[in-house]
Amino acid sequence: MQFTVTTIIFGLPTGQRISHVHLTLPAVTLTVQELIAYKVRQEVEEFVTHQRPDISGEYLTPEELLGVTPTALSEVTGTALDEIARAQQAFSARAYMIVVDNQRVWEPDTRLTFRPETQVEFIKILPLVGG
């Protein structure tokens, strides 16, 4: 099963950032946690082999995304397994959301069934800065 996952990050000083990753899944039914793992693994592998300039970063902190902390967006901080764990923890902490066919999914153990036309979006909204 092949399809594209879109990541949208709102609230960056340069405006919203959109990125895509093309996934090939081994099954048509996966949990949200498994989907996160496949997506992040694919991005890390593409980044390491220079097929993409950076990772989408929906699971990074606002400070990391804005370049305030030493971890740059284009710097993977650990192995694919480390990044998967960070992404899964961030999802559980509601640091970003996942929307499948215009329906937000809330729990990491939710089972999803994918079809070629399934639309998947990972969305992060950064808090407003200023006063």
Phi, psi and omega in degrees: 000123179242140174195175183249137173255130179256134174247131179235126176242119180260147172100007175285149179303332180270006182100189182286150177241132180239134175222162183228149171224135180264122183249145168243113183264146181283345182214161179273349178236124179219160171278164176301319179300319178292321177300314178303315181299314180297317182296309183295318178302315180298315180297316180297316179298317179294323179293313182297325180268014176061030175270349175216147185285337180198177175266157183295323170081018181300337182266355178287158178287159176304322180296320178293318180294326181272358178077017180283325178262165185298337182285110178280155180302322184274014181244113175282126189280346181201203178284171177303320180296322177296315181293322177299314180299317178299315182294318180293320178294319180295322177296314180298329180275002179066031178285341174206168181236159176239130180239125180241120182049049176066018177237125178288136174256142189250327189250140181295338181265006176297132179271131181244142175248126185255142173235164180304330182269004180298133177255125180236129178230135170257122187235131175235133177242116180281146179291151177292144179248141177116192184216000000 
